[in-house]
Amino acid sequence: MSKRANIKVITAGIETAYGTPSAVSLPVLASDIKLTPSVNETAVRSVLYPHYGAKPSVTVGEHASCEFSVEIAGSGTPGTPPAWGVLLRACGFAEIITAGVMTEYKPVSYSPESVTLRINMDDIRCEIPGARGTVSFEYAAKAFPVFKFKFTGKYVPVTELPAPAADYSAYRIPVAAGEKGNTSGLSFFGLSGLVVSKLSADAGISVVNHQTLTTQDILMTGREMKGSISMDFPRLSVKNFYSVLSSGETGALSFLHGKDAGNIIGFSAPKVQLTSAETGESDNIIQLDAGLSFLPDKELENDDTAYPLSVSLKIKGQPVQAEVSVIYAPVQQWHDYLSGKTNDAAFFGAVLKSWNISKPDGGILELSADNIRRVMNNRQFGLGLFKAYSAFFNGAGQKN
């Protein structure tokens, strides 16, 4: 029997353990679905025959991929995550909920979440566990904004199962960009009067199928967020963006989309750098089309907010108090840290600087360390595995 191409259903559920299919799966109101159930990686057998002909190959790796678009609109209730939030969480964004106020999504570099995608094309069912991806969006005049997702996950053989019932009531109707004041508060390099016709951003997340002799994981290995902006060419006395490009000057970009509570989407990038600046035309109006690079706000830290943590550090049994700036990985909870995550710590004098500790709102963390001179001390502590680099500690932490 022929399969109907206009019957498609996607569901997504956050995994509690990586690669284990989620028990809960929520419908995704998607469009432009492109599914590749099996991305086959092969090795050619370079055998020789007494005749011409193609060489046989052997499958050495296999994964799945799925691309689709989702309309950008809020949940309808301030502080309630939008239905597409689970997808952003699987693209390296942490979901931060302020009850009754707002839901924020901020990029993280550690411990990204994953989803199980289930896609039905008529009664052809493809399940993709361990899926992680990247996302882009575009706001353009006379159009409603959309996310474009591209996920990579583990391969599971396709089956035949009826398409499930899907309730899309959690998805709101999007509003057109620029129509009737729907887009407001746009600020770029401190200027609020620019006439902008299009904005885009691509998270630029590197997702790889990491396969070893005994394991397979879909890993995020980097993020370089890029984008573009198109505007009516401004007077040079207002802002000379060619000079901005030449000097490497950075500035902030922010705007709001939507007017009704619960359906207002905001975007904020504190440090943006121009990568190109070209002229174009739209409606016979000269345009400035600029390429953008979204930089981390703090070059020596993760993209997220840094929080202070009071640390009680014992060296040779002597307590040392140290103030430490800890990178906030919002998607993780404190108990995740206590369960024994791998963290990198560096000891310099009596100061402990630590990266990749999850969600400390403040508190006392007790560590233990040996006085090892100039060598890496890799020890199992009570609160997790630390790679500790010790530098001339003596007694209460004074430098020799």
C-alpha positions in Angstrom: 0.0 0.0 0.0 1.2 3.5 -0.8 2.3 5.7 2.1 0.8 9.2 2.4 3.3 12.0 2.5 1.0 14.6 4.0 0.5 12.6 7.3 3.4 13.3 9.5 3.7 13.4 13.3 6.8 14.2 15.4 7.0 13.8 19.2 10.0 14.7 21.4 10.8 13.8 25.0 13.8 14.8 27.3 15.8 11.7 28.3 16.6 11.2 31.9 19.5 8.9 31.0 21.4 9.6 27.8 20.3 7.3 24.9 17.5 5.6 26.9 14.2 6.3 25.1 12.1 8.9 27.0 8.9 7.6 28.6 7.1 11.0 28.0 7.0 12.3 24.4 5.2 15.5 23.5 3.9 16.4 20.0 5.9 18.9 17.9 4.0 21.2 15.5 6.5 21.1 12.7 6.9 21.8 9.0 9.5 21.1 6.3 10.3 17.7 7.8 13.3 16.0 6.3 14.0 12.5 7.8 17.0 10.3 7.2 16.4 7.2 9.3 19.8 5.7 8.4 23.0 7.7 7.7 25.3 4.9 6.7 29.1 5.2 7.2 31.0 2.6 5.1 34.5 1.4 4.5 35.4 0.2 1.0 37.0 -3.2 0.7 40.0 -2.6 -1.6 40.1 -6.2 -2.9 41.4 -7.0 -6.4 39.5 -8.9 -9.1 40.6 -10.0 -12.6 38.0 -7.6 -14.1 36.6 -4.1 -13.7 33.8 -3.3 -11.3 32.8 -1.5 -8.1 34.4 -2.5 -4.8 32.2 -3.9 -2.0 31.8 -1.9 1.2 31.1 -2.7 4.9 29.0 -0.6 7.2 31.2 0.7 10.0 28.9 3.3 11.6 25.3 4.3 11.5 23.2 7.1 12.9 20.0 9.0 12.1 19.1 12.6 11.3 16.0 14.7 11.2 15.5 18.4 10.2 12.3 20.4 10.6 11.0 23.9 11.3 8.9 25.1 14.2 7.0 28.4 14.5 8.2 30.8 17.2 5.5 31.8 19.7 5.1 31.8 23.4 3.2 29.4 25.7 0.5 32.0 26.4 1.3 32.1 30.1 4.3 34.0 31.5 6.7 31.7 33.2 5.4 28.6 31.5 7.9 27.1 29.0 6.8 27.1 25.4 6.1 23.7 23.8 9.3 23.9 21.7 11.4 24.4 24.8 12.4 20.7 25.0 13.9 21.1 21.5 16.1 24.0 22.6 17.2 22.0 25.6 18.6 19.3 23.3 20.4 22.0 21.3 22.7 23.1 24.2 20.4 25.6 25.9 19.5 25.6 29.5 15.9 26.3 30.5 15.6 28.8 33.4 12.1 29.3 34.7 11.0 32.3 36.8 7.6 31.2 37.9 4.8 33.6 36.7 7.4 35.9 35.0 9.4 34.3 32.2 11.3 31.4 30.8 14.8 32.0 29.6 17.1 29.9 27.4 20.8 30.3 27.7 23.6 28.5 26.0 25.7 26.0 28.0 29.0 24.2 27.3 28.7 21.3 29.7 26.3 18.4 30.2 23.8 19.2 27.3 20.5 17.3 27.5 19.2 15.0 24.8 15.8 14.0 23.4 14.2 11.0 21.9 12.5 11.9 18.7 9.7 9.7 17.3 8.7 10.5 13.7 5.7 9.0 11.9 5.3 9.3 8.1 1.9 7.7 7.7 2.5 4.4 9.5 6.3 4.4 9.0 7.8 4.9 12.5 11.3 6.1 13.1 12.6 6.4 16.6 15.8 8.5 17.2 17.1 8.2 20.8 20.1 10.2 22.1 19.4 13.0 19.8 21.2 16.4 20.0 21.2 19.1 17.5 21.7 22.7 16.4 19.2 25.5 15.7 18.8 28.7 13.7 16.1 31.3 13.5 15.1 34.2 11.2 13.0 37.3 11.8 12.0 38.9 8.5 9.4 41.6 7.7 6.1 40.3 6.3 6.7 36.8 7.7 6.3 35.0 11.0 9.5 33.7 12.7 10.6 30.1 12.8 13.2 27.9 14.4 15.0 25.5 12.1 16.3 22.4 13.9 18.7 19.8 12.7 19.1 16.7 15.0 21.5 13.8 15.0 20.8 10.7 17.0 21.3 7.0 17.3 20.0 4.6 14.6 17.1 2.3 15.4 15.5 0.2 12.7 12.2 1.6 11.3 9.0 -0.1 12.1 5.3 0.1 11.0 3.1 1.7 13.6 0.0 3.9 13.2 0.6 7.6 13.7 -0.3 8.6 17.2 -2.9 11.1 18.1 -1.4 14.6 18.6 -2.7 17.5 20.8 -1.1 20.7 19.5 -3.0 23.0 21.9 0.2 24.0 23.6 1.3 25.8 20.4 0.1 29.4 20.0 -0.5 31.1 16.7 2.7 33.1 15.7 2.5 36.8 15.0 4.2 38.4 11.9 7.5 40.2 12.4 7.1 44.0 12.1 3.3 43.9 11.6 1.4 46.4 13.7 4.2 47.0 16.1 4.8 43.3 16.9 8.6 43.8 16.9 9.8 46.4 19.4 12.7 47.6 21.5 15.3 46.8 18.8 18.7 48.0 19.8 22.0 47.4 17.9 25.3 48.8 19.0 23.4 51.2 21.3 21.2 52.5 18.4 17.4 52.2 18.6 16.4 54.1 15.5 17.7 51.7 12.9 15.3 50.5 10.2 15.9 46.7 10.2 14.2 44.4 7.8 15.7 41.0 8.7 17.6 39.3 11.5 18.9 35.8 11.7 21.1 33.7 14.0 22.5 30.2 13.8 23.7 28.6 17.0 26.4 26.8 15.0 26.6 23.8 17.3 29.0 21.1 16.2 27.3 17.7 16.7 29.3 14.5 16.0 28.5 10.8 16.0 31.3 9.7 18.3 31.7 6.0 17.9 34.4 3.9 19.7 35.1 0.2 20.0 32.5 -0.1 22.7 30.3 3.0 22.8 28.3 5.4 20.6 27.4 8.9 21.7 26.0 11.9 19.9 28.2 14.7 21.3 28.3 18.5 21.1 31.9 19.5 20.6 31.6 23.2 20.0 29.5 26.3 19.3 30.2 29.3 17.1 27.0 31.4 16.8 26.8 33.4 13.7 24.0 35.6 12.2 23.2 38.5 9.9 21.2 41.7 10.0 19.8 43.8 7.1 18.8 47.4 7.5 18.2 50.6 5.5 21.6 52.1 5.1 22.1 54.5 8.0 23.7 57.9 7.8 27.4 57.7 8.5 27.0 60.4 11.1 24.7 58.1 13.0 26.9 55.0 12.7 29.7 54.1 10.3 29.5 50.3 10.3 32.4 50.0 8.0 34.5 51.6 10.7 33.0 49.2 13.2 34.0 46.3 10.9 37.5 47.6 10.5 38.1 48.3 14.2 36.6 45.0 15.5 34.3 47.0 17.8 31.7 44.9 19.6 28.2 45.9 20.7 24.9 44.5 22.0 21.9 43.3 20.0 18.4 42.9 21.5 14.8 43.1 20.5 11.3 41.9 21.5 8.7 40.2 19.4 5.0 40.1 20.4 2.9 42.3 22.5 0.6 40.0 24.6 1.7 38.6 27.9 2.8 35.0 27.5 3.5 35.5 23.8 6.5 37.9 24.0 9.8 36.5 22.7 12.9 38.4 23.5 16.4 38.0 22.1 19.5 39.4 23.7 23.2 39.1 22.7 25.6 41.2 24.8 28.6 41.0 22.6 28.3 41.0 18.8 31.0 41.6 16.3 30.6 42.4 12.6 32.2 39.9 10.2 31.2 41.5 6.9 29.3 44.6 5.6 27.9 44.8 2.1 25.3 46.9 0.3 22.1 45.6 -1.3 18.7 46.8 -2.4 15.2 46.2 -1.2 12.1 48.0 -2.7 14.7 50.3 -4.4 16.1 51.3 -1.0 19.8 50.9 -0.3 20.5 48.2 2.3 23.4 47.4 4.6 23.7 43.6 5.0 26.1 42.7 7.8 27.4 39.4 9.0 27.5 38.8 12.7 29.5 36.8 15.2 28.0 36.3 18.7 30.8 36.2 21.2 30.8 35.0 24.8 30.3 37.8 27.2 33.3 36.7 29.3 36.1 35.3 27.3 37.7 33.3 30.1 34.4 31.8 31.2 31.5 29.9 29.8 28.7 31.8 28.2 26.6 31.6 31.3 26.5 33.8 34.4 29.2 33.3 37.0 28.2 32.8 40.6 30.3 33.1 43.8 30.7 30.0 45.9 32.2 29.8 49.4 34.7 26.9 49.4 36.2 25.2 52.4 39.5 23.7 51.2 41.6 21.4 53.4 45.3 21.0 52.6 47.3 18.8 54.9 44.4 19.0 57.3 44.5 22.8 57.5 41.4 24.6 56.4 41.7 27.4 53.8 38.8 29.7 52.9 38.7 30.7 49.2 36.2 32.6 47.1 35.6 30.9 43.8 33.8 32.1 40.6 31.8 29.1 39.4 30.3 28.8 36.0 26.6 28.2 36.1 25.4 25.2 34.1 21.7 25.9 34.7 20.4 22.7 33.2 22.2 20.7 35.9 21.1 20.4 39.5 23.2 20.5 42.6 22.6 16.8 43.2 24.2 16.1 39.8 27.4 17.6 41.1 27.3 15.5 44.3 26.7 12.4 42.3 30.3 12.6 41.0 30.6 14.7 37.8 34.0 15.2 36.4 35.2 18.8 37.1 38.4 20.6 36.3 40.0 22.5 39.2 43.2 24.6 39.3 44.9 25.5 42.5 47.0 28.7 42.5 48.1 29.9 45.9 45.1 29.7 48.2 42.6 30.3 45.4 40.6 27.5 43.9 39.3 28.3 40.4 36.8 25.7 39.1 35.0 25.2 35.8 32.0 22.9 35.2 30.3 22.9 38.6 26.6 22.8 38.4 24.1 25.3 39.8 25.7 26.5 43.1 23.5 29.2 44.5 26.0 29.6 47.2 27.0 27.3 50.0 29.9 25.4 51.6 31.8 22.8 49.5 34.4 20.8 51.3 37.2 19.3 49.3 40.4 17.4 50.2 43.7 17.6 48.4 47.3 16.4 48.9 50.3 18.7 48.8 51.7 17.5 45.5 54.4 19.8 44.0 54.3 20.6 40.3 52.5 17.5 39.3 48.9 16.7 38.4 47.1 15.1 41.3 44.3 13.0 40.0 42.4 11.6 43.0 38.9 10.4 43.8 37.4 12.8 46.4 34.2 12.3 48.3 32.4 14.8 46.1 33.6 13.8 42.7 36.7 13.3 40.5 38.9 16.4 40.3 41.9 17.0 38.1 43.8 19.1 40.6 46.9 21.1 39.6 48.7 21.9 42.8 51.2 24.8 43.1 53.5 25.0 46.1 50.9 24.6 48.9 52.2 24.5 52.4 50.2 24.3 55.7 47.3 26.7 55.5 47.9 27.4 51.8 50.7 29.9 51.9 53.1 29.9 48.9 56.6 28.6 49.5 
